[in-house]
Amino acid sequence: MNIWLVMLLGGLITFAIRFSLIYLFGKFKVPETMQKALHYVPAAVLSAIIFPELFLHDGVLDLSLGNIRLLAGLIAILVAWFSKNTLLTIVAGILALFLLQFLF
């Protein structure tokens, strides 16, 4: 029962935080500079999540060809560059990682 209570309360708290921000942005005029800054938040957060996974191996910077995550990431970047298709990029990156793991 405790786990369900924790999950329910966690969901309600998350909803309340997100709803309050949406509600407040609807009530107040957001400055132009803040709107421009918020435009870059998703890319910054995604980069902060992905880059350590691509470039760090056991906590050490690894830019070698033996870093299969970096190679799979480069393949995904090339697919994204040419296709401009998010789903195809994700699938290509995952397949490249699995294939490289199988080969190495």
Secondary structure, DSSP 4 states (H G I P E B T S, - for coil): -HHHHHHHHHHHHHHHHHHHHHHHHHHSPPPHHHHHHHHTHHHHHHHHHHHHHHHEETTEE--STT-HHHHHHHHHHHHHHHH--HHHHHHHHHHHHHHHHHH-
